[in-house]
Amino acid sequence: MKDAASDSAPANDPREIIYLVDDDVSHLRSLARLLRAAGFEVVIHDSAAEFLAELKPGMDGCVITDLMMPGIDGMDLQQGLLAAGNPLPVIFLSGHGDIPTSVQAMRSGAEDFLTKHAPKEKIFEAIRRALARNATDRARRARIDDLRRPFAQLTEREREVLRQVVQGKLNKQIAADLGLHERTVKFHRSHLTTKLGVHSVAELTRMADEAGIFG
């Protein structure tokens, strides 16, 4: 079951959607009405399996999920998001919470762990934090994508030279390690700086670190 209808202008970024996941259909629809009345765009799923099956890398917003659900539960859903490389912030809204479980959820990156009887103000506050976190993460991922794009132009040999350069090795050392002539290393380094648009080893190293090119 999925329902994305909304009659209210969203209070959040139009790309951001509140994904509600709960096998309790009555609670699901009640919470959806509450959030839509507050101006949020909402999509509901009555199982974690359904939600994860439709998960896409570019989805923005946050997830509000029950903890105890048949099949894939809320903790599994949280791990599924991380495994899929789309770490949407998760808010647990459960009737079966306990301290050890809530601690585990928070350590795994949950934005909040609330009971289903929590005041709506607390739910709204958690959502606002989750959306702000999502926006920050989205901007960070976009920056990393921008930084990584020029590296895609490099040949395999240029990447090998780059790895050595960011380790602080001199041309002579790089040539010995890769079995190249020193002039060839200088040639590859020149191509690196041109393709990546940098002017110094420090700038090159910083760019590679920020892009996470070598982990």
Summary of the structure (lengths in Angstrom):
residues: 215
radius of gyration: 23.4
end to end distance: 39.9
largest distance: 71.9
contacts: 645
relative contact order: 0.10
helix: 54%
strand: 13%
